[in-house]
Amino acid sequence: SAKRTFECCHGGELGDVSRWEFLRALQESEATRQLFRVTEADGLGDVEAVFREVDRDQSATLTWPEVERWLLITASPEPPVMPAPDPAFQQEADQIKLLASLRRLRQAARTDPEDHSATEWNHLAEEAQGMARELPTHHLLDCAKLLTTRPATHAAATQLLLAAADALQPQFTMPGCGFRQHYVFVRSMHRLQLRWAEQLHIVCDSWGQVLRPFHPGRFSVNQLWKTGNALADLGFKPRAHFWDPFVRTFRTNIDQFEDTHCRRTSAIFVVDYMPETLRLAFLERCAKIRAGLFTAPAQIRNLALTEFLLRKENPVLVASLPFGVRRYLDGVRNHANFDGWGEPRPRNGVPFPSPALLPVEPRGHVYAEVLDRLQALLLSFNRDVVCGPIVLDVVVRDPLTPSRQVVLEIEDTCDFFAGTRDLIPRRLVRRRVHAQVGHLVSRLNHWDWLAVGNQDRDRYLLELISLGVPEALRS
């Protein structure tokens, strides 16, 4: 019956026929109903489903062998037996799907800063934690790195990084461990503010084996400054087994640094970690391309902080620099206006200047509570006061001595290494700035704030403000 229907559609010849015409005739054929054994209640469901698929392209042709093969499959009294899916293949497919979903959310967060996908992030974090034992090492590291971009998923990222460290520890001592695994592991620890000295030494010692023999193209320019920033922000100085080839690679590739790379290199890495030869080469490269001199002051804060620390803490080195480099550093100083932050106009709770020009820094819940308390006490204060490349948390006028301004440094949970009471180096360098500028400083730790009862916090704040002393006089 189906063959006769096919012939009628094509004028009695078994050639090519339009799929749309054949299926339309097939639907209207009573013999086809019996052939497919379709009841009246179900209707021509299977045929209609296929018809809907090909209805979009009415010009597609269909030969009789294809029709016969399709009829044999569709008219079978039992559905064809499909082979059982391979568990290993299905597991790998789930892992790839998880990584693809995380990358999609990460890309969406980059394009839309106000992305509201917290529920999906948490769901994927729980799924990654459940698959931690089955995930290969490189997938573990990739998932951990992607989860470090959201503070709400840092706990899941830490668990994945622990699993990766356990899996990689025997491999880190082998020369065959991949270069990218070392890089992703260190970068993930930097984002999570984890100070695992033992694991870092193992990773860097193994990384040194990968870097030998010396090859200048093994690091990209982005990987160089990001690795240096990560080690400096972790307060970790690797052993010579890794540090010597890394510094040599950095020095060889310094001529490839552009304006963005120079501006984003950490001042802590330049001042405290670079040897003198590498520091001189870096400053000469910055002076050659005039890095940061044509950007907003908020984007030059790393270079401005580098210039300030070198000028205040190592004036002999600055005096020995070439004339072009010293002239460039003077331009950075004038452009950042570091020493000219002056007297901010007292406006309660109003940022000075516009928040759009300020660098983005993490804030915790203690910061918001302190601002509310200061407003309730009717004190004159300014938050987010620009002081060159850094932003002072709160500058408060002493209620007893209005001419006396005290910098209130609020050290919240995000300013410490995870699970410790050790300040991160980015926060410690602020104390060096306060000591050189001569600010009156009072420091408020989050654990002291939580230990004080709710009724005594107003008195505690007033005592801190009245006890503000120069940073240089602190022990």
Secondary structure, 3 states (H helix, E strand, C coil): CHHHHHHHHCCCCCCCEEHHHHHHHHHHCHHHHHHHCCCCCCCCHHHHHHHHHHCCCCCCEECHHHHHHHHHHHCCCCCCCCCCCCHHHHHHHHHHHHHHHHHHHHHHHHHCCCCCCHHHHHHHHHHHHHCCCCCCHHHHHHHHHHHCCCHHHHHHHHHHHHHHHHHHHHHHCCCCCCHHHHHHHHHHHHHHCCCCHHHHHHHHHHHHHHCCCCCCCCCCHHHHHHHHHHHHHCCCCCCHHHHHHHHHHHHHCHHHCCHHHHHHCCHHHHHHHCCHHHHHHHHHHHHHHCCCCCCCHHHHHHHHHHHHHHHHHCHHHHHCCCHHHHHHHHHHHHHHCHHHCCCCCCCCCCCECCHHHCCCCCCCHHHHHHHHHHHHCCCCEEEEEEECCEEEEEEEECCCCCCCEEEEEEECHHHECCCCCCECHHHHHHHHHHHHHCCEEEEEEHHHHHHCCHHHHHHHHHHHHHCCEEHHHCC
